[in-house]
Amino acid sequence: DYGIDDKFINEVAESVGPGNSAVFLLIKKMTPDKVVDAIRDYGGHVIRTSLSETEEANLREAFGAGVPAKAEVPPPSA
């Protein structure tokens, strides 16, 4: 167990179509601009983060998705 909810992983896996993939990043400590720069060229969209609003906006912008993505996968229940 790596700290990402198994139910969430399974929901994302079911929503990923043929020829596509999903990447889960679990980062304990980071420098946001370095992470964004490292993944910028891969494209994609953000489903959920625990980043600050500013950091999340930067990440979405790096993926070319300046507006929040539709919630393809619902947040985990409490």
N, C-alpha and C positions, 0 to 999 in steps of 0.2 A: 504494500500500500504506500503510495507516494504522496498522499494528501489531497488528491483530486477525487471527488466523489465518484464512485463506480457507476452510480445511476446516471450521473451527468455524462460520463464517458460513453456509456451505452447509448444514451439518447443522441449524442452527437454522431456516434458511429452509424446509427440508423439513418441519420439525415444526410450523410455524405454519399453522394452519388458515384457511380462508376467513373473511374478516371480522375477522381478528386481525392483529397486527403485532408486530414485534420492534424493539427499540431497543438499539443498542450504544453504550456510553459509554466513551470512552477519555480518561481525565482524568489528566494528568501531575501536577498540583498542585491540591489542593482544600481547602476547609473542609467537612468531612463534614456538619455540621448544615445548612449552607446548601444543599448538593446535595440532601440528603434532603428538606428543606422545599420545594425547587423542584419535585421530582418526585412528592411524596407523593400528590397528588390524581389521578394518572393510573392508579393501581393496577398490577397485574401481579405478576410474581414473578421472583426472582433465579435465574439458572441458574448463573453462575460469577462470582467476583470475585477480586481479589488484595488485598482489604481485610483489615484486621485482623479477628479474630473479633468484637470489640466493634462495629466499624464495620459489618461485614456484618450482625450481628444488628439493629442500628439500621435499616439499609436494609430488611431483611426485615420488620421490625415496621412500618415506614412503609407498606409494600405490603400490610399485613394478613396477612403470612405469617411469624409469629414462629418457626415451625419450619422447618428447611431443606426446600426443595422437592425433590421426587424428581429424580434426575439424568436428565432427559429426553435430554440430550446428554452423551455421555461426555467426560471431560477429554482434552485432546490427548495423544497418545503422545509419549514422550520422544525 
